Amino acid sequence: MTKRTAPSILQTFDAELARLIAQNREISEMDALRLFLASETHAMLADDDLKLWHFSPLVIYDMWENEEATGDPRNSLYIRGDEV
């Protein structure tokens, strides 16, 4: 069974990601939160074994953007580790 990230950590990331998504997509924060909560990126963040909460919210946002664009949050430059 997968251990879940602490609710207090998830709430902090959820709020920040909803704000970033809403701001960049020009939608309401509630709609942005719904998009993020339904994403694979959020599921990965909730999986405490992955420890994604060590990253900044901007990295998680990049993962979410990559998921939206390609269907896979692992296509994020931060996950792949490609050099720029």
Sequence and secondary structure as in RCSB ss.txt:
>XXXX:A:sequence
MTKRTAPSILQTFDAELARLIAQNREISEMDALRLFLASETHAMLADDDLKLWHFSPLVIYDMWENEEATGDPRN
SLYIRGDEV
>XXXX:A:secstr
   B  HHHHHHHHHHHHHHHHHHHT  HHHHHHHHHTSHHHHHHHBGGG GGGS HHHHHHHHHHHHHHS GGG
SHHHH    
